[in-house]
Amino acid sequence: MSIKRYTRKSVMTDLNSYCHFAKEHDFIEVTQWENGEGWDITIEAEQYPRSFKLTDGEMRALMVLTNIAEAEDDEDNESSIK
C-alpha cells in the first residue's frame, strides 16, 4: 500500500464580517489542490452549505469579473452623488 502525505495551502474565515445573512458559526474555507492547479471552496452556512471546485483559470476569471462589477458599482454610486 502506498500512502502519500502532503500539505495543501488552506485559509478560512468566519462569514459574519462579510455577509449579513451569516449565522454565528458560518465560515468559508479555500484550499489549493495538491497539484496547485485549482481550488476547493467550502462554505459552511446554516442556511445553505455548499462546496465546489474551480481551476486556477476559473478562479482568476471569477475574481476579474467580480472586480469589474464592483468597480462599475463604485462608478455608478459616484455619479449618483454628483
C-alpha positions as CSV (number, residue, x, y, z in Angstrom):
1,M,0.0,0.0,0.0
2,S,1.3,3.4,-0.9
3,I,0.5,6.3,1.4
4,K,1.1,9.9,0.4
5,R,1.4,12.7,2.9
6,Y,1.2,16.3,1.8
7,T,0.3,19.7,2.9
8,R,-2.1,21.9,1.0
9,K,-2.4,25.7,1.3
10,S,-5.7,26.4,3.0
11,V,-7.3,29.5,4.5
12,M,-10.6,30.1,6.3
13,T,-12.6,32.8,7.9
14,D,-15.9,33.4,9.7
15,L,-18.5,34.8,7.4
16,N,-20.0,37.2,9.9
17,S,-17.7,40.0,8.8
18,Y,-18.6,39.6,5.2
19,C,-22.2,38.5,5.0
20,H,-25.2,39.9,6.8
21,F,-27.0,36.6,6.3
22,A,-24.3,34.6,8.1
23,K,-25.0,32.9,11.4
24,E,-22.6,32.6,14.4
25,H,-20.6,29.5,13.2
26,D,-20.8,30.0,9.4
27,F,-17.4,30.0,7.6
28,I,-15.7,29.8,4.2
29,E,-12.6,27.8,3.5
30,V,-10.4,27.9,0.4
31,T,-7.9,25.0,-0.2
32,Q,-5.5,24.7,-3.0
33,W,-5.4,21.5,-4.9
34,E,-2.5,19.1,-4.4
35,N,-1.3,19.7,-7.9
36,G,-1.6,23.5,-7.5
37,E,-3.9,23.9,-10.5
38,G,-7.2,24.8,-8.7
39,W,-9.1,25.3,-5.5
40,D,-11.7,23.6,-3.3
41,I,-14.2,26.1,-1.9
42,T,-16.3,25.1,1.1
43,I,-19.0,27.4,2.5
44,E,-20.5,26.1,5.8
45,A,-23.6,28.2,6.2
46,E,-26.6,27.2,8.3
47,Q,-28.9,28.4,5.5
48,Y,-27.2,26.8,2.5
49,P,-24.0,24.7,3.0
50,R,-22.1,24.1,-0.3
51,S,-18.8,23.2,-1.8
52,F,-17.4,23.5,-5.3
53,K,-14.1,23.3,-7.2
54,L,-12.5,25.9,-9.5
55,T,-9.4,25.6,-11.7
56,D,-6.9,28.4,-11.4
57,G,-8.2,29.9,-14.6
58,E,-11.8,29.8,-13.4
59,M,-10.8,31.4,-10.1
60,R,-8.9,34.2,-11.9
61,A,-11.9,34.8,-14.2
62,L,-14.3,35.0,-11.2
63,M,-12.0,37.5,-9.5
64,V,-11.7,39.6,-12.6
65,L,-15.4,39.7,-13.2
66,T,-16.2,40.5,-9.6
67,N,-13.7,43.3,-9.6
68,I,-15.2,44.8,-12.8
69,A,-18.7,44.5,-11.4
70,E,-17.7,46.2,-8.1
71,A,-15.8,49.0,-10.0
72,E,-18.9,49.6,-12.1
73,D,-21.0,49.8,-8.9
74,D,-18.5,52.3,-7.4
75,E,-18.7,54.4,-10.6
76,D,-22.5,54.3,-10.6
77,N,-22.5,55.4,-6.9
78,E,-20.1,58.2,-7.5
79,S,-22.1,59.5,-10.5
80,S,-25.3,59.4,-8.5
81,I,-23.7,61.5,-5.7
82,K,-22.8,64.4,-8.1
